[in-house]
Amino acid sequence: MSGCSPASTPSFAPASRRIPLWLKLAYTAFMAVLVPVYLCNYGPTNFLYFCDVALIITLVGIWIESPLLVSMCAVGIIASQTLWLIDFFSNLIGHPLTGLTDYMFMADHSLFLRGLSLFHGWLPFLLVYLVWRLGYDGRALPAWTVVAWALVLISFFLMPPPRPDPGLIPVNIDYVWGFSDTEAQRWMPPGIWVAALMVLLPVLLYVPVHLLLRRLMLKPVRAW
């Protein structure tokens, strides 16, 4: 007699779960505003930040309804954007924690630009919803890790380091020179810092989210 006991966790997301058209259109409209505005004010190198790469990958992912692409973005930024949210609300009540969101409260930064940057707050929630709709693809962890490592190396070797008055020019992209945009970290040689960043990003930020999503979310019906 074959076993008929139900599995402890569901294996596949129902085929009927898909992304609503209104959400695709709304997200696309937001990106149609953000991309040219960011290009005009920050330049193309701004799209080397993890969060901005995730924005673009998510745009593709929601239109082709790819579990892998939305899962990659979820693994890649949910933890870091949660830290962003915590720091933002701490700043909002006058108790800044890390300096991560200090720019959101600088009067010399356009209010419109700062408003667009609020995507840091809602994107992780959107990604959780998208993964719930499409299922979580476990290949997201190695796939995003490779993307993150490539971005770190490009930012370190090719992009500007910190400078005393960076203005709107992206410097120290993805924190490859430390946590400050005005001066490089002095705790260790730059190469050691980058190597440590490449190790700690997956260990501290990506793997915990991967394990959580793999446990809580259904597996995808589609393989891409």
C-alpha positions as CSV (number, residue, x, y, z in Angstrom):
1,M,0.0,0.0,0.0
2,S,1.6,3.3,-1.0
3,G,2.0,6.0,1.5
4,C,-0.7,8.7,1.3
5,S,0.2,10.9,4.3
6,P,0.4,14.6,3.5
7,A,3.7,16.4,3.4
8,S,4.7,18.5,6.3
9,T,5.0,21.5,4.1
10,P,3.4,22.3,0.7
11,S,5.7,21.7,-2.2
12,F,4.3,23.8,-5.0
13,A,2.7,27.2,-5.4
14,P,-0.7,26.9,-7.1
15,A,-0.6,27.7,-10.8
16,S,-3.5,30.2,-10.3
17,R,-1.2,32.5,-8.2
18,R,0.1,35.1,-10.5
19,I,1.0,38.8,-10.3
20,P,-2.0,41.1,-11.0
21,L,-1.7,43.3,-14.1
22,W,-2.4,46.5,-12.1
23,L,0.7,45.8,-10.0
24,K,2.9,45.2,-13.0
25,L,1.6,48.5,-14.5
26,A,2.1,50.5,-11.3
27,Y,5.6,49.2,-10.7
28,T,6.5,49.9,-14.3
29,A,5.2,53.5,-14.0
30,F,7.3,54.0,-10.9
31,M,10.4,52.7,-12.7
32,A,9.6,54.9,-15.7
33,V,9.9,57.9,-13.4
34,L,12.8,56.7,-11.2
35,V,15.2,55.5,-13.9
36,P,15.4,58.8,-16.0
37,V,15.4,60.9,-12.8
38,Y,18.2,58.9,-11.3
39,L,20.2,58.9,-14.5
40,C,19.9,62.7,-14.7
41,N,20.8,63.4,-11.1
42,Y,23.1,60.6,-10.1
43,G,24.4,59.1,-13.4
44,P,24.4,55.5,-14.6
45,T,26.8,54.3,-11.9
46,N,24.1,54.7,-9.4
47,F,22.6,51.5,-10.8
48,L,25.5,49.5,-9.4
49,Y,24.0,49.7,-5.9
50,F,22.5,46.4,-4.8
51,C,19.1,47.9,-4.2
52,D,18.9,49.6,-7.6
53,V,20.0,46.4,-9.4
54,A,17.2,44.6,-7.5
55,L,14.7,47.3,-8.7
56,I,15.6,46.5,-12.3
57,I,15.6,42.7,-11.9
58,T,12.3,42.9,-10.1
59,L,10.8,44.8,-13.1
60,V,11.8,42.0,-15.4
61,G,10.7,39.4,-12.9
62,I,7.2,40.6,-12.4
63,W,6.5,40.8,-16.2
64,I,7.8,37.4,-17.0
65,E,6.6,36.1,-13.6
66,S,10.0,34.5,-12.9
67,P,10.3,32.8,-9.4
68,L,14.1,32.8,-9.8
69,L,14.4,36.6,-10.5
70,V,12.1,37.7,-7.7
71,S,13.6,35.2,-5.3
72,M,17.1,36.6,-6.1
73,C,16.0,40.1,-5.2
74,A,14.3,38.9,-2.0
75,V,17.4,37.1,-0.9
76,G,19.6,40.0,-1.9
77,I,17.9,43.0,-0.2
78,I,15.3,42.0,2.4
79,A,17.8,42.0,5.2
80,S,19.6,45.2,4.2
81,Q,16.4,47.1,3.5
82,T,15.0,46.0,6.9
83,L,18.1,47.7,8.4
84,W,17.3,50.8,6.2
85,L,13.8,50.9,7.6
86,I,15.0,50.6,11.2
87,D,17.5,53.4,10.7
88,F,15.0,55.6,8.9
89,F,12.4,55.4,11.6
90,S,15.1,55.9,14.2
91,N,16.2,59.1,12.4
92,L,12.6,60.1,12.1
93,I,12.2,60.2,15.9
94,G,15.6,61.9,16.3
95,H,17.8,58.9,17.3
96,P,20.0,58.1,14.3
97,L,21.6,54.7,14.5
98,T,23.9,53.9,11.6
99,G,23.9,56.9,9.3
100,L,22.5,54.7,6.6
101,T,19.5,57.0,6.0
102,D,21.0,60.4,7.0
103,Y,20.7,61.6,3.4
104,M,16.9,61.3,3.7
105,F,16.9,64.2,6.1
106,M,19.3,66.5,4.4
107,A,17.7,69.7,3.2
108,D,20.2,70.1,0.4
109,H,18.9,66.9,-1.2
110,S,15.8,67.4,-3.4
111,L,12.6,66.4,-1.6
112,F,11.5,64.6,-4.8
113,L,14.7,62.6,-5.0
114,R,14.3,61.6,-1.3
115,G,10.7,60.7,-2.0
116,L,11.8,58.3,-4.7
117,S,14.2,56.8,-2.3
118,L,11.4,55.6,-0.1
119,F,11.3,52.5,-2.4
120,H,13.9,51.2,0.1
121,G,11.0,51.0,2.6
122,W,8.3,49.3,0.5
123,L,10.4,47.1,-1.9
124,P,11.2,44.3,0.6
125,F,7.4,44.0,1.4
126,L,6.7,43.8,-2.3
127,L,9.3,41.1,-2.8
128,V,7.8,39.0,0.0
129,Y,4.4,39.3,-1.7
130,L,5.9,38.4,-5.1
131,V,7.7,35.3,-3.7
132,W,4.4,34.3,-2.0
133,R,2.7,34.6,-5.4
134,L,5.3,32.8,-7.5
135,G,7.1,30.5,-5.0
136,Y,10.6,30.6,-3.7
137,D,13.4,29.3,-5.9
138,G,16.3,28.0,-3.8
139,R,18.8,28.8,-6.7
140,A,18.3,32.5,-5.7
141,L,21.1,32.3,-3.0
142,P,24.0,31.3,-5.3
143,A,22.6,33.4,-8.2
144,W,22.4,36.6,-6.2
145,T,25.7,36.0,-4.4
146,V,27.4,35.9,-7.8
147,V,25.7,39.1,-8.8
148,A,26.7,40.8,-5.5
149,W,30.3,39.7,-5.8
150,A,30.5,41.1,-9.4
151,L,29.0,44.4,-8.2
152,V,31.5,44.6,-5.3
153,L,34.5,44.0,-7.6
154,I,33.3,46.5,-10.2
155,S,32.6,49.1,-7.5
156,F,36.0,48.6,-5.8
157,F,38.2,48.5,-8.9
158,L,36.4,50.9,-11.3
159,M,34.2,53.3,-9.3
160,P,35.2,56.4,-7.2
161,P,36.2,55.9,-3.6
162,P,34.9,58.2,-0.8
163,R,35.6,61.9,-1.0
164,P,35.1,64.8,1.4
165,D,32.3,66.4,-0.5
166,P,30.7,63.8,-2.9
167,G,27.5,65.7,-3.5
168,L,25.1,63.6,-5.6
169,I,27.9,61.7,-7.4
170,P,27.8,58.0,-6.3
171,V,31.0,57.1,-4.4
172,N,31.9,54.2,-2.3
173,I,29.2,52.2,-4.0
174,D,28.1,49.1,-2.1
175,Y,30.3,50.1,0.8
176,V,33.5,48.7,-0.8
177,W,35.6,51.3,1.0
178,G,33.8,51.3,4.4
179,F,30.6,52.7,5.7
180,S,31.3,56.3,5.0
181,D,31.0,58.2,1.7
182,T,33.4,60.9,2.9
183,E,36.4,58.8,4.0
184,A,37.7,55.2,3.6
185,Q,37.7,52.9,6.6
186,R,41.1,52.5,8.3
187,W,40.5,49.3,10.2
188,M,42.2,47.0,7.7
189,P,43.9,47.1,4.2
190,P,41.3,47.8,1.4
191,G,41.7,44.4,-0.2
192,I,41.0,42.6,3.1
193,W,37.9,44.8,3.6
194,V,36.6,43.8,0.2
195,A,37.3,40.1,0.8
196,A,35.6,40.2,4.1
197,L,32.6,42.0,2.5
198,M,32.3,39.3,-0.1
199,V,32.3,36.6,2.7
200,L,30.0,38.4,5.2
201,L,27.3,39.6,2.8
202,P,26.1,36.0,2.1
203,V,26.7,34.8,5.6
204,L,25.0,37.6,7.5
205,L,22.4,38.9,5.0
206,Y,21.6,36.4,2.3
207,V,21.7,33.0,3.9
208,P,19.4,33.8,6.8
209,V,16.8,35.2,4.4
210,H,17.2,32.2,2.1
211,L,16.6,29.8,5.0
212,L,13.6,31.7,6.1
213,L,12.0,31.9,2.7
214,R,12.7,28.3,1.9
215,R,10.9,27.3,5.1
216,L,7.9,29.6,4.9
217,M,7.3,29.9,1.1
218,L,6.0,27.4,-1.3
219,K,8.2,26.0,-4.1
220,P,7.6,27.4,-7.5
221,V,5.7,25.7,-10.3
222,R,7.9,27.2,-12.9
223,A,11.7,26.5,-13.1
224,W,12.8,30.0,-14.2
